[in-house]
Amino acid sequence: MITVEGLSVGAGAFRLDDISFQIPSGAYGVLMGKTGCGKTTILESIIGLRSVAAGRILLYDRDVTRLQPAVRGIGYVPQDGALFSRMTVGQQIGLALVIRGVGQEMVRGRVAELSELLGIGHLLDRRPRGLSGGERQRVALGRALSFRPRVLCLDEPLSALDDETRGQMCRLLNDVRQRTGVTTLHITHNWSEAESLADCVFRLRDGRIHTERVAA
């Protein structure tokens, strides 16, 4: 569950106040809005990349408002994937586990499991250069899921993809949600993505959250 209560946060001269919404456990939430309206600012606040002035952020009823990003337990896929140029696909997927001190055998097992789920087993020895946009986002998704987070945040992960690849990624994200049960917040301005993926749709307009769809 992701709960945002009365959030106030700023980015330079830009400011949002009294932002509240909730995504139930295991649900796929989509936050929509025009470019520059503050969607990513909210996401960064949840992840812990941006300090908040007021309000609370709770993940499964745990108040994480003042915690560092590393201890919030959130899997994060940035818009451009942010892959490391000198690391192989397999190394990127296993990175979070290595940082957490997980043994090599367990890392290899988890990398194999995720690469099968995401359809990138044939890419494990490749480096990011030369990967397609869809392949890069699959690798970034694998890296975000590697440590089995309960919460997944995606910042416009499909925005740079063509329509066919976007459709493939939507089907993959639905499959990932069904197989992992991860609670997801997905940022986009694309309504077709929301229709394909969302249980809950929230629109940020004029500094306010408007609920457009809620899972039954």
N, C-alpha and C positions, 0 to 999 in steps of 0.2 A: 504494500500500500504506500502511495505517495500522498502526503498531505501538506498543503501550503496554506498557512493561516495568516492573513493580514500582512503580507510581505510588503516591505518598502525597501527599494534598492535603487541606486543611482549609477550612472555611467557618464562621467563628465557632467555636462549640463542637462543630460537626460535623466528623468526620474520616473519610477513607477511607485504607486502607493496603494496599499490595501488590496493586494492581490491574493485571492483565495480560490483553491480548487482541490479536488481529491480524485485520485485514480485508485479504484479498488484493487485488492491483492489479485495478481495474476491477470489483470486487465491490460489492454493496449490503449493508451491515451495519446491523442494527437492534439498538439497546440498549434493553431493556425493564426495567421495574421500577415499583414503587408510587410514588406521589407522595411526594417528600421523601427518597427513598432515595439520591440523589446522582447521578442520571443527568446532569443539567445541569452539575453540578460537574465531572464528567469531561469533558464536551464543552467547557466553558469552558477547561479545562486544555489540551486539544488545540489549541484556537483561539489560546490565549495570553492569554485574558482573566483567568486566575487562575494565580498562581504555585504551583509544586509544591515540596513539601518534599524529595521523594526520587523516584528512578526516572527513566525516559527516555521521550520521545515522539519517534518517528521517522516521517517521511513519505517514502516511497520511499528508505529507508535513510539519509536525511539527518536528523541529530539537530537538532530544533528546540526542544528543551526550554527553552532560555533565550532564544530569539529573540522579538522583538516580533511582535504579530499581523500587522502589515502585510507582513512579509517571509516569512511562512510559506506564502503562496500558497494560502490556503484560501478557498473560497467559503462564505459563511455565511448561512443563512436563520433568523432568530430566530422565536420562537413567534408574535409579533404582526406580523411583517413589517417593522416599524420603518421605514415609508415617510416621506419628508419631505413635509409638507403643502403646501409652496409650489412643489414641483417637479412637472413633468408626468411621466407614465409614461415617455415616451421619455428624459427627462433622468435619471430614476432608474436606468433600465437602463444608460445610458451613463456613469454617474458614475465608476465605478472606472476606466474607460478614460481619462476626462478627467483624473482625478487622476494617472494614470500618464503623462500627456503625449502620448497618442495623438492623431493628427491628426483633424480634424473629419470628413473623408470616411470614414476607417476606422471612426470611432465610429458614424456614420450607417449604414454597411453592417452593422456588428455588431448594432446595435439592430434594424434591419430583419430580419436573420437570426433573431434570438432572438424577436422579436415574432411572426414566422410560426410558429416551432417551438412557441411557447407559446399561440398562438391569441389574441393580444391586440393585433394590428395596428390594430384599430379604436379602441384606447384610448390611443394614443401621445400625443395632445394633451390628455388628461384629467388632472386632479389626483386624489389619493387619495380625497378626500371624495366619497362616493356610490358608490365601487366596492364590489362584493360581497366577501365573505370569500375566495372562490375566486379572484377577479380580483386581489385584493391579494397573495395568496400567489404567483400566477403572476408578478406584477411583481417581488416580492422574489426569486423564483427566477431571473428574468432578470438582475437586478442581480448576484446571486451568481455566475452563469455567464459574465458579460460578458467577463472577462479570461482565459477558458479555464483555470480552475484544474484541477489534477490531483486535488484533494480537495475534496469538498463535505460540509458539516456542516449538518444540519437539526434544530432543536430543537422537537419536537412541532409541526410545521408544519400539521398537519391537525386539531388538537384542537378548534378552534372551528367546524369545518365540519359541515354536515348530512351524512347518510349518502350521498345522491346525489352531492353535490359532492366528498365524500371519495373516493368510487369514481372519479370523473373525474380527480381529482388523482393517485390511485395509478396510473392508466393513463398519465397524462402523465409522472410520475416514471420509470416503467418505460421509456417512450419516450426520455426525456432520457438515461437511463443507457445505453441501447443505442446511441444516436446519438453520444454524446460519450465514452463509456468512462470517465467520471469515477468515482473511488473514493468511495463515499458512506458516511457514518455518520448514521443517522436515529434520533433519540430519540423514543420513544413509550411509552404504556402500553396501546395498543390492539393486540390480537392479530391482528385482521383486517388491519391495515396491514402487520404483519410477514409474514403469510401471503401477501399480495399482492405484496410488494416484496422480501423479504429472500433473499439467498444465505446469509447468516450471521446467526444470532440469538443474542444474549447477554442473559442476565437478571442484573440486579444485585439480590441478595437477601442481607440480613444482612451487608452490607459486602463480599460476595464476588461475583466474576463466575462465572456458570454458563453453559457453552456448550450451547445447545439445538439448533442446526442449523449445519452447516458445508457450504459449497458443495462439490460433488464435484470 
